[in-house]
Amino acid sequence: MPMRDSALAANTYHAHRERQRRRILDAAERLFDERGIERVNMAEIIAACGLRTSTLYQYFANKDEIVWAILGEVLTGFEAQARQAGTIHLTATAPGAGRGRHHDSGESRLTARRTALRRDSGRGQRVHGERSG
């Protein structure tokens, strides 16, 4: 039973963290849509999501991290749609392609960029003292 309670507590904690993160991102995205990214500041995002300042900063160190997290979600959604439609098999042709020069596929570059975005946006999600992994 103690193991089961521990797993339930961990799941509850992670679900709560994801709800808080989602609350921040949804509020920020609404503000960005209404006024543009450059015209929104962190204080306005804090007010719109209704969380304490310290809570928001546990998830995101600055507005750029919020923007990248939203962009990462958008790109992931586009990638999923493209995969479902079967349209992500395009390859980029660089000058000299086909003459022995290596060229990346659009898919590998998109995957690498998505991975980088997730890594970068995930940095602000760790609370002091938490271990990642």
C-alpha positions as CSV (number, residue, x, y, z in Angstrom):
1,M,0.0,0.0,0.0
2,P,2.7,2.6,0.8
3,M,4.2,2.2,-2.7
4,R,0.8,2.7,-4.2
5,D,0.2,5.8,-2.1
6,S,3.6,7.1,-3.2
7,A,2.8,6.6,-6.9
8,L,-0.5,8.3,-6.5
9,A,1.1,11.2,-4.8
10,A,3.7,11.5,-7.5
11,N,1.0,11.4,-10.2
12,T,-1.1,14.0,-8.4
13,Y,1.9,16.2,-8.0
14,H,2.9,15.9,-11.7
15,A,-0.7,16.5,-12.8
16,H,-0.9,19.6,-10.6
17,R,2.4,20.9,-12.1
18,E,1.1,20.3,-15.7
19,R,-2.1,22.2,-14.9
20,Q,-0.2,25.1,-13.5
21,R,2.1,25.2,-16.5
22,R,-0.9,24.9,-18.9
23,R,-2.6,27.8,-17.0
24,I,0.4,30.0,-17.6
25,L,0.8,29.1,-21.2
26,D,-2.9,29.5,-22.0
27,A,-3.0,33.0,-20.3
28,A,0.2,34.0,-22.1
29,E,-1.0,32.8,-25.5
30,R,-4.3,34.7,-25.1
31,L,-2.4,37.9,-24.3
32,F,0.0,37.4,-27.2
33,D,-2.9,36.8,-29.6
34,E,-4.7,40.0,-28.4
35,R,-1.7,42.4,-28.2
36,G,1.3,40.8,-29.7
37,I,4.3,39.2,-27.9
38,E,6.3,42.4,-27.7
39,R,3.5,44.3,-26.0
40,V,3.0,41.8,-23.1
41,N,5.2,41.7,-20.0
42,M,5.6,39.2,-17.3
43,A,3.4,41.1,-14.8
44,E,0.5,41.0,-17.2
45,I,1.0,37.2,-17.7
46,I,1.0,36.8,-13.9
47,A,-2.2,38.8,-13.5
48,A,-3.9,36.9,-16.4
49,C,-3.1,33.4,-15.1
50,G,-3.9,34.3,-11.5
51,L,-0.8,32.7,-10.0
52,R,1.7,34.1,-7.6
53,T,4.8,35.6,-9.1
54,S,7.0,33.1,-7.4
55,T,4.9,30.2,-8.8
56,L,5.2,31.5,-12.4
57,Y,8.9,31.8,-12.0
58,Q,9.2,28.2,-10.8
59,Y,8.0,27.2,-14.3
60,F,9.5,30.0,-16.6
61,A,12.5,32.3,-15.9
62,N,11.3,34.9,-18.4
63,K,8.9,35.7,-21.2
64,D,11.2,34.1,-23.8
65,E,10.9,30.7,-22.2
66,I,7.1,31.1,-22.3
67,V,7.2,32.0,-26.0
68,W,9.5,29.1,-26.8
69,A,7.3,26.7,-24.9
70,I,4.2,27.8,-26.8
71,L,6.2,27.7,-30.1
72,G,7.4,24.2,-29.2
73,E,3.8,23.0,-28.7
74,V,2.7,24.6,-32.0
75,L,5.6,22.9,-33.9
76,T,4.8,19.6,-32.3
77,G,1.2,19.9,-33.4
78,F,2.2,20.8,-36.9
79,E,4.6,17.8,-37.0
80,A,1.9,15.5,-35.7
81,Q,-0.6,16.7,-38.4
82,A,2.1,16.4,-41.1
83,R,2.9,12.8,-40.0
84,Q,-0.8,11.9,-40.0
85,A,-1.2,13.4,-43.4
86,G,2.0,11.7,-44.6
87,T,3.5,14.9,-45.8
88,I,6.6,15.0,-43.8
89,H,8.7,13.0,-46.2
90,L,10.1,16.1,-48.0
91,T,13.8,16.5,-48.3
92,A,15.7,19.7,-48.5
93,T,17.9,20.0,-51.5
94,A,21.0,22.1,-50.9
95,P,23.2,23.4,-53.7
96,G,25.3,20.5,-54.7
97,A,22.9,17.9,-53.4
98,G,23.2,14.7,-55.4
99,R,26.9,15.3,-56.2
100,G,28.3,13.5,-53.2
101,R,27.4,16.2,-50.7
102,H,25.4,15.2,-47.6
103,H,22.0,16.9,-47.1
104,D,19.5,16.6,-44.2
105,S,15.9,15.8,-44.7
106,G,13.4,18.4,-43.5
107,E,12.1,15.9,-41.1
108,S,15.4,15.4,-39.3
109,R,15.9,19.2,-39.0
110,L,12.3,19.6,-37.7
111,T,12.9,16.8,-35.2
112,A,16.2,18.3,-34.0
113,R,14.6,21.8,-33.6
114,R,11.6,20.3,-31.7
115,T,14.0,18.4,-29.4
116,A,16.0,21.6,-28.8
117,L,12.8,23.6,-28.0
118,R,11.6,21.0,-25.6
119,R,15.0,20.9,-23.8
120,D,15.1,24.7,-23.6
121,S,11.5,25.1,-22.5
122,G,11.9,22.3,-19.9
123,R,14.7,24.2,-18.1
124,G,12.2,26.5,-16.5
125,Q,10.0,23.6,-15.3
126,R,12.3,22.3,-12.6
127,V,11.8,23.6,-9.1
128,H,14.8,24.3,-7.0
129,G,15.9,21.0,-5.4
130,E,14.0,18.8,-7.9
131,R,16.0,16.3,-9.9
132,S,15.4,16.0,-13.5
133,G,15.1,12.6,-15.1
